[in-house]
Amino acid sequence: FLRVFKKTSGNGHIALYLGKRDFVDNVDSVEVVDGVVKVDPSGLNGRNGNSLTLFVYLACAFRYGSEDLDVIGLSFRRDIWIQRVQVYPPTGGNTTTSPMQESLMKKVGEQGHPFSFQIPPNLPCSVALQPGTNDSGKACGVDFEVKAYLANAADNANEVIEKKDTCRLMIRKIQFAPVNNKPGAKAEISKQFMMTDKPVHLEASLEKEIYYHGDPISVNVKINNETAKVVKKIKITVEQLTNVILYSSDTYTKAVCTEEFAETINANSTFEKSFKIKPMLSSNKDKHGIAVDGRLKDEDTNLKQPGINKEMQGIIISYKVKVNLMVSGGGLLGGLTASDVTVELPLTLMSPKPAGECCCLL
């Protein structure tokens, strides 16, 4: 059974077929994007009598504004990478087809023509920034688009390509967690307060390096309170760091999970415990700007998993866990933040590989 994704142009003369819409990034290579275009040769007459040519392109673009704003003459989309191929008339190039294309060709018939693209491994994965409740149109983020179109030239800025002569399908570039996990990060700090001669020592660690979306994260906490002060509360936060790299590099931080634990660590005492927290997209539905895996229509998705920084443009996501001790009576500001003790741990959130998929290293 072959699931087929199809999009037909407004005039019905061309139709785009893909066997899947998710393509896996294995870090050193990406799955080939291959498909078939069906074209009716009788519909290739241009407005000036010339015969039009059928092209297909694959583009990776950074969208940083609503399409609705394009009407005022401003473009809020920047192509990071684009590649075009001529499909009809055939150029006599490489005619090797994949098993998936052969299945599509049997379905489409004699008017079908195969195409393929190799995505460079240094491009970012698909990501969308969650829009606000009143926002409309496509979300800001990085997306991939396969587009078939009729034109006189592949890329002529002065040529107007009519919408009825195009058809497009969005695809995703994704990564999966590796099978072999590593031990998680560990961090520690000793903080001495005013009017005390001994510190509070905090050590925090994660059981493993990579956690799956929806799974609880185990945070191990060890405290040695050598002061006369009391630790009143432990707060653990998971933060998402969104690094937007376009003309410049800007980083935005959003808390995606915060839990407070009413643990009391008295003066001159020790404490050790493992806490579990679970960051979920369902708990962040109303947070504007949260990065999520690129969506295809109304599919469900996850908090965005980290990508590999390969000196790319686009959006790079990372996570960290912050463990914060709230110490009473420390410093000139009493129990406010000046009396807190904090450590940070790097965290990786990813999706497990589905059954039958090849594994992706991270």
N, C-alpha and C positions, 0 to 999 in steps of 0.2 A: 504494500500500500504506500503510495507516494502522495504526501500532502503538498498541494500546489498553491502558491500565492500568486495572484494574477491582478494586473491593473491594465485597463484598456483606455486608449486615448479618447478624447471627446468626439472625434470624427469616426472612430471605430476602425481606422486604418492600421493601427499598430497596437500590439498587446504585449505586455512584459510579464514573463513567467520566472519565478524563483522556486527552488525546492525547499528553502529554509530562509530564515531571516536573522538568525543568530550565528555569528562566525567567531570562532574561538581564537584568542591570542595566546600562543604558546611561548611568548616572550621573544624567542629568536625567530619565529615565523608566525604567520597568521593564515588561517584556512582560506583557500581560494574562493572568491566570490564568483560563482558561475551560474549562468541562466540562459534563457532562450527568449528571443523576440520574434513574434509573428508579425509579418508585414504583408499588406495587400498592395502589390505593385501598381494596381490601377489607381491608387490614391496618392501617388507620388508626384503628381503634376503641381508645380508651384504656381503662384499668382502671376508670374511673368512668363509662364509657359515652359520654364526650365524644369527638368526632372529633379526632384529633391532627393537628398541622401539621408539614410537612416543612421544615426549615431547613438551610442550609449555611453554615458559617463558614470563614474563612481566618484562622489565627492565627500570629503570629511570637512565639516564646517563648524565654526563657532558662532552660535547665535546668542547675541547679547541684548536683544530688544525685540519687541513685538512686531510681527509682520504688518500690523495695522499702521505702524508709524512710517512704513516705507512710502506711503502715499504723499508724504510731504517732501520727498526727494532724498531722504536719508536712508542708507542701508545699514541695517543692524545685523548683518550676517557677513562673516569673513571666511572665505575658503582657506582652510589650512593645507589641503592637498586635493588635487583633482586629476583624473586621468580619463581620456576619451578614446573610444575605438569606433571605427567605421564598420557597420554590420551589413548594410545593403546599399548599393551593390557590393558583393563580396570582393575583398581585396586580394584574395588568393594567398593569404597568410597561413598561419598555423591552424589546421583543421582538426586537431586532436580534441576529442570530447570526453567528458567524464561520464560515468555510469548514470549520474543524475540527469545530465543533459540529454543523454540518449533516451532516457525514459520520457523526458519532456518533449523531445523531438517526435517520439511516437504519438504522443498526445496531441501535439500541435499540427503535425503534418508537414507537407512540402513547403509551406510558407514560413516555417520556423528556421531561425538562424542563431547559432550559439555564440556566446560571448563569455569572457572571463576576465577577472582583475585580480592582481596580487596586491593586497594592502601592505604597505611597509610596516615593519614591527615597531617603528618609533612613533607611530601615531597614538594619540590618547584613546582610551576606551570610551564607549558611549556613556554620557552622563547628562542628567537634567537637574536644574535647580528648581525645587518645588515652588510653584507660583503662589501668590497670595490669593485669598478667597475671592477678590474682585478682579483678578487678572484673567484675561482671555487670550486665545491664540496659543501658539507653540511656546513651550517653556524655554527659558534661556538654558544653554548648555552646549554640549558637543554631540552632533548627530552625523550619521552616514546615510547617504541617499543614492539609490540607483535610478537613473533617469534615461528614458529613451525619447528621442525627439527627431523630427524631420527638419532639415535645414539645407541651405546651399553650401555652407562651410561648417567645420566642426566648432570653431570658436571665433566668430566674427562679431565684434562688439557693436557694429552698426546694423547687424541683421536682427530684425524683429521676429522672434519665434512665437508663433501663435499658440495659445494654451491648448487649443483643440488638437494640436500636432504633438503633444507631449503626454507621457504617462510616467509615473514615478512610484517607487516603493522605498520605504524607510527600512534600514537594516540596523543591526547592533553588532558592535565589536565588544566581546565580553571575555572575562577571565574566570577561571575556577581555582579553588584552593588545591594545593598539592596533596598527595596522599600522606606523605611523611611530614609530620609536624615536629617542631623544635620546642625546647623549653622556653617559657616566657621570660619577659624582661624582669629585672630586679633593680630597685633604687632605694637609697637610704639617705637620711639627713639627720644631723644633730643640731638642735637649736637651743641657744642659751638666752634666757630672758634677762631683762634689767632687774637688778637687785637679787639675782641668783648666781650661785657659783657653779652649778651643775646643769646639764642640759636635759631636754626631752629628746630621746632617740626614736626615730620612726623608720621602719623598714617595710616596704611593700613589694609584692611580686605577683606575677601571673603564672598560672600552672602551665600554659602553653602559649606559643607565639601567635597562632591563628585560631580564631573562633568563627563558627558558622553563624550566619544571620538567624536570629531567633533563639540561639542557645544561650543559657546563662553563663556569665563570665565570672570565674572564681578569682577573687582578689584576696591574697593572703596578707595580713597585717600583723606586724610585731611592734610593740611599743615598750620602751623602757623609760619610765618617768622618774628621773632622779631629782626632780625639783619639789618644792613645797606646794606647787600648784596642782590643779585638778583638770584632767581632760574630760570635758562635759559631753562631747558629741564627736562622731566620726562621719564625715560626708565624703561620698565617693561619686565622682562625676565622669561620664564618658563624653569627650568633646570631639566634634568633627571639624577638621581644619580643611578649608577649601582654598586652594592656591590657584587663582585665576591668572594665567599667563597669556597676555596678548601683546599690547604695546609696552606694558610694564607688568610687574609681578605684584599682585595684591593678595593677601591672605585674610580670610574671614573665619571666625571661630564661632561655632554653635554648640551648645550643650544638648545632646540627644538623649541623655539619661542622667538623672540625679537622684541619689538615695541617701537619706540621713538615718544613722543608727544611734540610738540613745545608749551608748556604752560609756560608763564612767570608769576612768582610770585614776585612782587616787594617788596622792603624793607618795613618792618612793615605792612604787609598785610596778609590776610588769603585766603585759597583756599580749595575748596571741589568739587570733581568730581568723577564719576564712569567711568572707562575705560573698554573696552572689548578687549580681545585677544583670539586667537584661535590656539592652537598648533595642527598641522596636520602632519601625516606621509608623505603625498604627498609633503610637503615642506621640508622634510628631507631625500628624496630618495638617495641623494648623500653623506650623512654623514656616514662615516664608524664607526661602533661600537654602533650605536643607538640600544637600546633594543626594540624588537617588540614581540608581541604575537607569540608563536611558529607556524610556517607555516606547512601546509600539501600540498606538491607539490607547485603549483603556485597560491594558494589561496591568496586573498587580506587579509590584516591583519591591526592591529592598533599599535600605540605606546604601549609598554608593560604596562599593568596595574600593580599596586603594589601587592605584595604577602605578606602573613603573615609571620613574622619572628618567626619561631618555632624552633630555634637553628638548622636550616637545613644547608646542604651543597648545593651549586649551585649558583644561581644568584637571588639576591633580589633587587627589583626596588622601588624607591621612587621618588617623585617630590617635587619641591618647586617653589614658585613665589618670585622673587626679584624685589622690587620697589626701584629705584635709582633716587635721585635728583641730578642734576648737578648744582652746585652753583658757580657763577662767582666770581673770585677775592679772594677766601678764601685760607688761608694757604700760605706757602712759595712757593708752586708749582703752584700758580695761579688757573686756572680752571681745573687742572688735578684731578686724583682720590682722592688725599688727601683732596679735597674740596667736595667730594660726601657725601651724606647722604643715607644710605641703610637700609632697613628692609627686612626680609625674612618670608615667610608664607608657612607652609606645605600644599600640594595639593594632592588630590587623583583623578586619572583619571581611569575610569572603563567603561565597556560596560553594557548597560541595559540588563536585562534578557529578552530573546525572549518570545513571547507569548507561554504559555503552560509549560515553564520551571519553576522549583522550584527556589526560591530565595536563593542567597548566602549572608551570612553576611560577613562583612569585619571588 
